[in-house]
């Protein structure tokens, strides 16, 4: 009998397959003790499970190669750090040796202790780390009982689960999973962002589906509407095939846009740049006709090694990125560690009370002079091979930019002394901190360009953690305050003759293209996977008509009014 469940579409696309249900990995283990003679063996058994989980993470990291896996690696590294956390490892050993608990019960006790600490915190970011803890505990428990923590033989199947970690997404797709349905999660989570970059259909918030779908059920997933259908009937299947054929035609049409200009219907050219983390990303963006790289995330070099990358290692990576985008600018964002990005070398500060508001971005770079100067020299050296720009993250005030420009000038002088003829690269600031957005006029004369990081700007402006499922409805870029602040930043750029781009998730959401164009945006930077879709959306827009409607958009009092404006703009 056909059943239909509603969730939230988090990653677009259609999928049809058999369900593989993964129930939550809660530890339902009663109190168990071991005889004194078995304590050493039990402690060894737990250590073996921990090491097996570490080895699994290392193997997974090695397998995840290529452009679309970079975001997943970040979370694999975070989980690997949790596996080595003394609060977890030493406490588990103590529970076995002192309380003579079984390994499984010790795991449950320590998990519950740490969970109580997380849940007692006021900071929603730290509360959200409970998901990471549970994913790690689940892996260790699976090895302890010799169960596979991830589904095997899932080719052509749809995973139905409580939640899915970002570190799993690429691996699940590589195993053949064609879609994911989760009971929890947010369309704005890191898992959803990665699923979209991989074009893997994802529906979140489908609690009823998890309770009522069984292993082996035939399931149809619509990642656009969030609809999940179990045992679709003939009419549903006919509709699915028709939509599948329509999507195939649309993909062919998109491919034809590779060499087409990004120009509105009324003849205005719009610059579309790519976000990247690797040479492969850059090469893909070049093939798709990107105007350049608007954001190259340099921290991935630091996340991949237990030692800080030296100048030569960084230079080679940056040089290769420049060579992969011949003649077009590559914008290197300086190190953006901190918050949820912890490097293996220990550069990012540990145990901050509120890491999302702590020592991260430019604050971390200015704390470590030598590390920052080394990175700037490597970027400047790479500028000898093509146009390069330097982008500074988490800027809060003009004074930070003055210091960075002085450091950049010193790096240029150092490279020149070694016989390399280079010019000072353009310097830009990320607008992510509300104070920087409000005071943008005071920054304009200290920069050559600006780039708005909407992910953090929206989060900080609305005081909502975008990874907190309970607050998912509150985190929205379609808030009147967000749009007015964006218009303020873009307008300041026009007034001062400073180019402004948007490089956050808003730029990659093709549905928001008319809105951003109406606000005056002329430069977008997004993941290469969505570049052609955005180009098509822009080519469908009449810029003069959108600008004429901008006053009404900025007068909107709530999200519904903004959505109505957007719907009307899309239909014209």
C-alpha positions as CSV (number, residue, x, y, z in Angstrom):
1,X,0.0,0.0,0.0
2,X,1.4,3.4,-1.0
3,X,2.3,5.7,1.9
4,X,3.6,9.3,1.7
5,X,5.6,11.2,4.3
6,X,6.7,14.8,4.4
7,X,10.1,16.1,5.4
8,X,12.2,19.0,4.3
9,X,14.1,19.0,1.0
10,X,17.7,19.6,1.8
11,X,19.4,18.5,-1.4
12,X,17.6,18.5,-4.7
13,X,17.1,15.5,-7.0
14,X,14.9,12.4,-7.4
15,X,15.8,8.8,-6.4
16,X,14.1,5.5,-6.4
17,X,15.4,2.4,-4.6
18,X,15.1,-0.1,-1.8
19,X,15.3,1.2,1.8
20,X,18.2,0.4,4.1
21,X,17.0,1.4,7.6
22,X,19.7,2.3,10.2
23,X,18.2,2.7,13.6
24,X,19.7,5.2,16.1
25,X,22.9,4.0,17.7
26,X,21.8,4.6,21.3
27,X,23.6,2.4,23.7
28,X,21.0,0.3,25.4
29,X,23.4,-1.6,27.7
30,X,22.6,-2.5,31.2
31,X,25.1,-2.3,34.1
32,X,27.7,-5.0,33.6
33,X,30.8,-5.9,35.6
34,X,33.7,-8.2,34.8
35,X,35.7,-10.3,37.2
36,X,39.0,-8.8,38.4
37,X,40.9,-11.4,36.4
38,X,39.3,-10.1,33.2
39,X,39.9,-6.4,33.7
40,X,43.1,-6.2,31.7
41,X,41.5,-8.2,28.8
42,X,38.4,-6.0,28.9
43,X,40.6,-2.8,28.8
44,X,42.5,-4.3,25.9
45,X,39.3,-5.1,24.1
46,X,38.1,-1.5,24.4
47,X,41.5,-0.1,23.3
48,X,41.3,-2.4,20.2
49,X,37.9,-1.0,19.4
50,X,39.2,2.5,19.7
51,X,42.1,1.8,17.5
52,X,39.9,0.0,14.9
53,X,37.7,3.2,14.8
54,X,40.8,5.3,14.4
55,X,42.0,3.1,11.6
56,X,38.6,3.2,9.9
57,X,38.7,7.0,10.0
58,X,42.3,7.0,8.5
59,X,41.2,4.6,5.7
60,X,38.1,6.6,5.0
61,X,40.2,9.8,4.8
62,X,42.6,8.2,2.3
63,X,39.8,7.0,0.1
64,X,38.1,10.4,-0.1
65,X,40.1,12.0,-3.0
66,X,39.0,14.7,-5.3
67,X,37.3,18.1,-5.2
68,X,33.9,17.1,-3.7
69,X,35.4,15.2,-0.8
70,X,37.2,18.1,0.9
71,X,34.3,19.2,3.1
72,X,33.9,15.6,4.4
73,X,37.6,15.4,5.3
74,X,37.2,18.3,7.6
75,X,34.7,16.4,9.7
76,X,36.6,13.2,9.6
77,X,39.5,15.1,11.1
78,X,37.2,16.5,13.8
79,X,36.0,13.0,14.7
80,X,39.6,11.7,14.7
81,X,40.5,14.3,17.3
82,X,37.5,13.3,19.5
83,X,38.8,9.7,19.4
84,X,42.0,10.9,20.9
85,X,40.4,13.2,23.5
86,X,41.8,12.3,27.0
87,X,38.4,13.1,28.5
88,X,37.0,10.1,26.6
89,X,39.9,7.7,26.4
90,X,41.3,8.0,29.9
91,X,37.9,8.0,31.5
92,X,36.9,4.8,29.7
93,X,40.1,3.1,30.9
94,X,39.4,4.2,34.4
95,X,35.8,3.0,34.5
96,X,37.0,-0.5,33.4
97,X,40.0,-0.7,35.8
98,X,38.5,1.0,38.9
99,X,34.8,0.2,38.6
100,X,35.3,-3.1,36.7
101,X,32.7,-2.2,34.2
102,X,32.4,-4.1,30.9
103,X,33.8,-2.2,27.9
104,X,30.3,-1.6,26.5
105,X,28.8,-0.3,29.7
106,X,31.9,1.9,30.3
107,X,31.3,3.4,26.9
108,X,27.6,4.1,27.7
109,X,28.5,5.6,31.1
110,X,31.1,8.0,29.7
111,X,28.9,8.9,26.8
112,X,26.1,9.9,29.1
113,X,28.5,11.9,31.3
114,X,29.8,13.9,28.4
115,X,26.3,14.3,26.9
116,X,25.1,15.8,30.2
117,X,27.9,18.3,30.0
118,X,27.1,19.3,26.5
119,X,23.4,19.6,27.1
120,X,23.9,21.8,30.2
121,X,25.7,24.4,28.1
122,X,24.0,27.6,27.0
123,X,26.0,27.8,23.8
124,X,24.0,26.2,20.9
125,X,27.2,25.5,19.0
126,X,28.6,23.4,21.8
127,X,25.3,21.6,22.3
128,X,25.5,20.6,18.6
129,X,28.8,18.8,19.2
130,X,26.7,16.1,20.9
131,X,26.0,14.7,17.4
132,X,29.7,14.4,16.8
133,X,30.2,12.6,20.1
134,X,27.3,10.1,19.3
135,X,28.8,9.4,15.8
136,X,32.1,8.5,17.4
137,X,30.6,6.4,20.2
138,X,28.6,4.6,17.6
139,X,31.7,3.7,15.6
140,X,33.5,2.4,18.7
141,X,30.5,0.4,19.9
142,X,30.2,-1.1,16.4
143,X,33.8,-2.3,16.5
144,X,33.4,-3.5,20.1
145,X,30.6,-5.8,19.0
146,X,32.1,-6.4,15.6
147,X,29.2,-4.8,13.7
148,X,29.8,-2.6,10.7
149,X,29.1,1.0,11.6
150,X,28.0,1.9,8.0
151,X,25.8,-0.1,5.7
152,X,27.6,-2.4,3.2
153,X,26.3,-3.5,-0.2
154,X,24.1,-0.4,-0.4
155,X,24.3,0.1,-4.2
156,X,21.0,1.5,-5.4
157,X,19.6,1.8,-1.9
158,X,18.2,4.7,0.0
159,X,19.5,5.1,3.5
160,X,16.8,5.9,6.1
161,X,18.3,7.0,9.4
162,X,18.1,9.2,12.5
163,X,20.8,11.5,11.3
164,X,23.9,11.4,9.0
165,X,27.3,12.9,9.7
166,X,29.1,15.0,7.1
167,X,32.0,12.6,7.2
168,X,29.7,9.8,6.0
169,X,28.1,11.5,3.0
170,X,30.9,11.0,0.4
171,X,31.5,7.4,1.6
172,X,27.8,6.5,1.4
173,X,27.6,7.8,-2.2
174,X,30.7,5.9,-3.1
175,X,29.1,2.7,-1.8
176,X,26.1,3.4,-4.1
177,X,23.6,5.0,-1.9
178,X,21.3,7.0,-4.2
179,X,19.5,9.2,-1.6
180,X,19.2,9.7,2.2
181,X,16.2,10.3,4.4
182,X,16.8,11.3,8.0
183,X,14.5,11.9,10.9
184,X,16.5,14.8,12.2
185,X,18.8,17.3,10.5
186,X,18.5,20.7,9.0
187,X,18.6,21.9,5.3
188,X,21.3,24.3,6.5
189,X,23.6,21.7,8.2
190,X,27.1,20.8,7.0
191,X,25.7,17.4,5.9
192,X,23.1,19.1,3.7
193,X,25.7,21.4,2.2
194,X,27.9,18.5,1.3
195,X,25.0,16.5,-0.1
196,X,24.1,19.4,-2.4
197,X,27.7,19.6,-3.6
198,X,27.6,15.9,-4.4
199,X,24.1,16.1,-6.0
200,X,22.9,13.4,-3.6
201,X,19.2,13.8,-2.8
202,X,18.6,14.4,0.9
203,X,15.4,14.8,2.9
204,X,15.6,15.8,6.5
205,X,13.1,16.1,9.3
206,X,11.2,13.0,8.2
207,X,10.6,11.5,11.7
208,X,7.5,9.5,10.6
209,X,9.4,7.9,7.7
210,X,12.0,6.4,10.1
211,X,9.3,5.0,12.3
212,X,7.3,3.4,9.5
213,X,9.7,2.4,6.7
214,X,11.1,-1.1,6.8
215,X,14.2,-2.6,5.3
216,X,13.6,-3.6,1.7
217,X,10.6,-1.3,1.1
218,X,10.7,0.4,-2.3
219,X,11.0,4.2,-1.6
220,X,10.8,7.2,-3.9
221,X,12.6,10.4,-2.6
222,X,12.0,13.9,-3.9
223,X,14.8,16.1,-2.6
224,X,13.1,19.2,-4.0
225,X,9.8,19.0,-2.1
226,X,10.9,16.8,0.8
227,X,8.3,14.1,-0.1
228,X,9.0,10.5,0.6
229,X,6.8,7.8,-0.9
230,X,6.8,4.1,0.1
231,X,5.7,1.5,-2.4
232,X,4.8,4.0,-5.1
233,X,1.8,3.0,-7.3
234,X,1.7,3.0,-11.1
235,X,0.7,6.7,-11.3
236,X,3.6,7.7,-8.9
237,X,6.1,5.7,-11.0
238,X,4.9,7.2,-14.2
239,X,5.3,10.7,-12.7
240,X,8.8,9.8,-11.4
241,X,9.9,8.6,-14.9
242,X,8.5,11.7,-16.5
243,X,10.4,14.0,-14.1
244,X,13.5,11.9,-14.5
245,X,13.5,12.5,-18.2
246,X,12.8,16.2,-17.7
247,X,15.8,16.4,-15.4
248,X,18.0,14.7,-18.0
249,X,16.9,17.2,-20.6
250,X,17.7,20.0,-18.2
251,X,21.2,18.6,-17.5
252,X,21.8,18.5,-21.3
253,X,20.6,22.1,-21.6
254,X,22.9,23.2,-18.7
255,X,25.9,21.6,-20.4
256,X,25.3,23.9,-23.4
257,X,25.9,26.9,-21.1
258,X,29.5,26.1,-20.4
259,X,30.7,28.5,-23.0
260,X,27.9,31.0,-22.8
261,X,28.3,34.4,-21.0
262,X,26.6,35.0,-17.7
263,X,24.4,37.8,-18.9
264,X,20.9,38.9,-17.9
265,X,18.1,39.1,-20.4
266,X,18.6,42.9,-20.7
267,X,22.3,42.5,-21.5
268,X,24.1,43.1,-18.2
269,X,27.1,40.9,-17.5
270,X,27.4,39.2,-14.1
271,X,30.6,37.7,-12.8
272,X,30.3,34.2,-11.5
273,X,33.3,32.8,-9.6
274,X,33.9,29.4,-7.9
275,X,34.6,28.4,-4.4
276,X,37.4,25.8,-4.2
277,X,39.6,23.8,-1.8
278,X,41.9,22.1,-4.3
279,X,43.5,22.2,-7.7
280,X,40.8,19.7,-8.9
281,X,38.1,22.2,-7.9
282,X,39.9,25.0,-9.7
283,X,40.3,22.9,-12.9
284,X,36.6,22.0,-12.8
285,X,35.6,25.6,-12.3
286,X,37.8,26.7,-15.3
287,X,36.2,24.0,-17.5
288,X,32.7,25.3,-16.6
289,X,33.7,28.9,-17.5
290,X,34.0,30.5,-14.1
291,X,35.3,34.0,-14.1
292,X,37.9,32.9,-11.5
293,X,38.1,31.6,-8.0
294,X,36.3,33.8,-5.6
295,X,37.2,31.8,-2.5
296,X,40.1,29.3,-2.1
297,X,40.0,27.7,1.3
298,X,43.7,27.4,2.4
299,X,43.0,25.8,5.8
300,X,42.6,22.4,4.2
301,X,46.4,22.2,3.9
302,X,46.5,22.6,7.7
303,X,43.8,20.1,8.4
304,X,45.5,17.3,6.5
305,X,48.8,17.1,8.4
306,X,49.9,16.7,12.0
307,X,52.6,19.3,11.2
308,X,52.2,22.8,10.0
309,X,52.8,23.1,6.2
310,X,55.9,25.0,5.5
311,X,56.3,27.8,3.0
312,X,57.3,25.6,0.1
313,X,54.4,23.1,0.6
314,X,52.0,26.0,0.7
315,X,53.6,27.7,-2.3
316,X,53.3,24.6,-4.5
317,X,49.6,24.1,-3.6
318,X,48.8,27.8,-4.3
319,X,50.9,27.9,-7.5
320,X,49.1,24.8,-8.9
321,X,45.8,26.4,-8.2
322,X,46.8,29.5,-10.1
323,X,48.1,27.4,-13.0
324,X,44.7,25.6,-13.1
325,X,42.9,28.9,-13.7
326,X,45.1,30.5,-16.4
327,X,44.6,34.2,-16.7
328,X,41.7,34.4,-14.3
329,X,42.1,35.6,-10.6
330,X,42.4,33.1,-7.8
331,X,41.3,34.5,-4.4
332,X,43.2,32.9,-1.5
333,X,41.4,33.2,1.8
334,X,44.0,33.3,4.6
335,X,43.8,30.6,7.3
336,X,40.3,30.2,8.7
337,X,40.8,27.8,11.6
338,X,38.9,27.8,14.8
339,X,35.2,27.2,15.6
340,X,34.5,23.7,14.1
341,X,37.8,23.5,12.3
342,X,40.5,22.0,14.5
343,X,43.9,21.2,12.9
344,X,46.0,18.2,13.9
345,X,49.1,20.4,14.6
346,X,47.2,22.1,17.5
347,X,47.3,25.6,16.0
348,X,43.6,26.2,16.7
349,X,42.9,26.9,20.4
350,X,41.3,24.1,22.3
351,X,38.7,24.3,25.1
352,X,37.4,27.7,24.3
353,X,34.2,28.6,26.1
354,X,32.6,29.7,22.8
355,X,34.7,28.8,19.8
356,X,32.3,30.2,17.3
357,X,33.0,33.6,18.8
358,X,36.6,32.9,19.8
359,X,40.1,32.9,18.3
360,X,39.4,32.1,14.6
361,X,40.0,33.6,11.2
362,X,42.2,36.7,11.1
363,X,42.3,36.7,14.9
364,X,44.2,33.4,14.9
365,X,46.5,34.6,12.1
366,X,47.5,37.7,14.0
367,X,48.1,35.6,17.1
368,X,50.7,33.4,15.3
369,X,52.9,36.0,13.5
370,X,55.3,33.5,11.9
371,X,52.6,31.2,10.6
372,X,50.7,34.1,9.0
373,X,53.9,35.6,7.5
374,X,54.8,32.2,6.0
375,X,51.4,31.9,4.4
376,X,51.5,35.4,3.0
377,X,54.9,34.8,1.4
378,X,53.7,31.6,-0.2
379,X,50.7,33.4,-1.7
380,X,52.8,36.2,-2.9
381,X,55.2,33.8,-4.6
382,X,52.3,32.1,-6.3
383,X,51.2,35.5,-7.7
384,X,54.2,35.3,-10.1
385,X,52.3,32.6,-12.0
386,X,49.0,34.5,-12.5
387,X,46.5,37.0,-11.0
388,X,46.1,36.4,-7.2
389,X,44.0,38.1,-4.5
390,X,44.2,37.8,-0.7
391,X,41.0,37.5,1.3
392,X,41.0,38.0,5.1
393,X,38.3,36.1,7.1
394,X,36.4,37.2,10.2
395,X,37.3,40.8,10.0
396,X,35.7,42.9,12.7
397,X,37.5,46.2,12.5
398,X,39.6,48.4,10.2
399,X,42.7,48.1,12.5
400,X,43.0,44.4,11.6
401,X,43.1,45.2,7.9
402,X,45.8,47.9,8.4
403,X,48.0,45.3,10.1
404,X,47.4,42.7,7.4
405,X,48.2,45.1,4.6
406,X,51.4,46.0,6.4
407,X,52.3,42.3,6.7
408,X,51.4,41.7,3.1
409,X,53.7,44.5,2.0
410,X,56.5,43.0,4.1
411,X,55.9,39.6,2.4
412,X,56.1,41.3,-1.1
413,X,59.4,42.9,-0.1
414,X,60.8,39.6,1.1
415,X,59.9,37.8,-2.1
416,X,61.3,40.6,-4.2
417,X,64.6,40.4,-2.3
418,X,64.9,36.8,-3.5
419,X,64.7,37.9,-7.1
420,X,61.1,37.3,-7.9
421,X,59.3,40.2,-9.5
422,X,55.8,40.5,-7.9
423,X,53.3,43.2,-7.3
424,X,51.2,43.5,-4.1
425,X,48.1,41.4,-4.6
426,X,44.7,43.0,-4.1
427,X,43.5,42.7,-0.5
428,X,39.9,41.9,0.5
429,X,37.9,41.4,3.6
430,X,35.2,38.8,4.4
431,X,32.1,40.5,5.7
432,X,30.8,37.9,8.3
433,X,30.8,39.9,11.5
434,X,27.7,42.1,11.8
435,X,29.9,45.0,13.1
436,X,32.0,44.8,9.9
437,X,28.8,44.9,7.8
438,X,27.3,47.8,9.7
439,X,30.6,49.7,9.7
440,X,31.6,48.8,6.1
441,X,32.1,52.4,5.1
442,X,35.0,52.5,7.5
443,X,36.6,49.4,5.9
444,X,36.2,50.5,2.3
445,X,39.3,52.6,2.0
446,X,41.4,49.8,3.5
447,X,40.5,47.1,1.0
448,X,40.4,46.5,-2.8
449,X,37.4,44.2,-2.7
450,X,34.8,42.7,-0.3
451,X,33.3,39.3,-0.1
452,X,30.2,38.5,2.1
453,X,30.2,35.2,3.9
454,X,26.5,34.8,4.3
455,X,26.7,31.6,6.3
456,X,28.3,33.2,9.3
457,X,26.8,36.6,8.8
458,X,23.2,35.2,9.0
459,X,24.2,33.1,12.0
460,X,25.7,35.9,14.0
461,X,23.1,38.5,12.9
462,X,20.2,36.3,14.0
463,X,21.9,34.7,17.0
464,X,21.0,31.3,15.6
465,X,23.3,28.3,15.2
466,X,22.6,27.0,11.7
467,X,23.5,23.4,12.8
468,X,21.0,23.3,15.6
469,X,18.0,21.3,14.4
470,X,15.7,22.9,17.0
471,X,16.4,26.4,15.6
472,X,16.2,25.4,11.9
473,X,13.1,27.6,11.2
474,X,14.8,30.6,12.8
475,X,17.9,30.5,10.6
476,X,16.9,32.1,7.3
477,X,18.7,34.4,4.9
478,X,15.1,35.6,4.0
479,X,15.0,37.8,7.1
480,X,14.3,41.5,6.5
481,X,17.3,42.4,8.7
482,X,19.6,40.2,6.6
483,X,18.5,41.7,3.3
484,X,18.8,45.3,4.5
485,X,22.3,44.6,5.8
486,X,23.3,43.0,2.5
487,X,21.9,46.0,0.6
488,X,23.9,48.3,2.9
489,X,27.1,46.4,2.2
490,X,26.6,46.2,-1.5
491,X,25.6,49.9,-1.7
492,X,28.7,50.9,0.3
493,X,30.8,49.0,-2.3
494,X,29.2,50.9,-5.2
495,X,29.7,54.2,-3.4
496,X,33.4,53.6,-2.7
497,X,34.1,51.8,-6.0
498,X,34.9,48.5,-4.2
499,X,33.7,45.3,-5.8
500,X,31.4,43.2,-3.6
501,X,30.8,39.4,-4.0
502,X,28.7,37.0,-2.0
503,X,30.5,33.7,-1.4
504,X,28.2,31.9,1.1
505,X,25.4,29.5,0.6
506,X,23.1,32.3,-0.6
507,X,25.2,32.7,-3.7
508,X,24.8,29.0,-4.5
509,X,21.0,28.9,-4.1
510,X,19.8,29.6,-7.6
511,X,16.3,30.4,-6.2
512,X,17.8,33.5,-4.5
513,X,19.6,34.9,-7.6
514,X,16.8,37.4,-8.5
515,X,16.8,38.7,-4.9
516,X,20.6,39.2,-4.8
517,X,20.6,40.9,-8.2
518,X,17.8,43.2,-7.0
519,X,19.9,44.2,-4.0
520,X,22.7,45.2,-6.4
521,X,25.0,42.2,-6.4
522,X,27.1,41.7,-9.5
523,X,29.5,39.1,-8.3
524,X,28.7,35.5,-7.1
525,X,31.1,32.9,-5.8
526,X,29.8,29.3,-5.3
527,X,30.6,25.6,-5.5
528,X,31.4,24.6,-9.1
529,X,28.7,21.9,-8.9
530,X,26.0,24.7,-9.0
531,X,27.7,27.1,-11.4
532,X,25.8,26.2,-14.5
533,X,22.4,26.3,-12.7
534,X,23.2,29.7,-11.4
535,X,24.2,30.9,-14.9
536,X,20.9,29.8,-16.3
537,X,19.0,31.5,-13.5
538,X,20.8,34.8,-14.1
539,X,20.3,34.6,-17.9
540,X,16.5,34.3,-17.1
541,X,16.5,37.5,-15.1
542,X,15.6,41.0,-16.3
543,X,17.9,43.2,-14.1
544,X,16.0,46.5,-14.7
545,X,12.7,44.9,-13.6
546,X,14.4,43.4,-10.5
547,X,16.0,46.8,-9.6
548,X,12.6,48.5,-10.0
549,X,11.2,46.1,-7.4
550,X,14.0,46.5,-4.9
551,X,12.3,49.2,-2.8
552,X,9.3,46.9,-2.2
553,X,11.7,44.0,-1.3
554,X,13.5,46.1,1.3
555,X,10.2,47.3,2.8
556,X,9.1,43.7,3.5
557,X,8.3,43.2,7.2
558,X,8.7,39.4,7.4
559,X,9.9,36.3,5.6
560,X,6.5,35.6,4.0
561,X,6.5,39.0,2.3
562,X,10.0,38.3,1.0
563,X,9.0,34.9,-0.3
564,X,6.0,36.5,-2.1
565,X,8.3,39.1,-3.7
566,X,10.6,36.3,-4.8
567,X,7.8,34.2,-6.3
568,X,6.5,37.2,-8.3
569,X,10.0,38.1,-9.5
570,X,10.6,34.5,-10.7
571,X,7.4,34.5,-12.7
572,X,8.1,37.7,-14.6
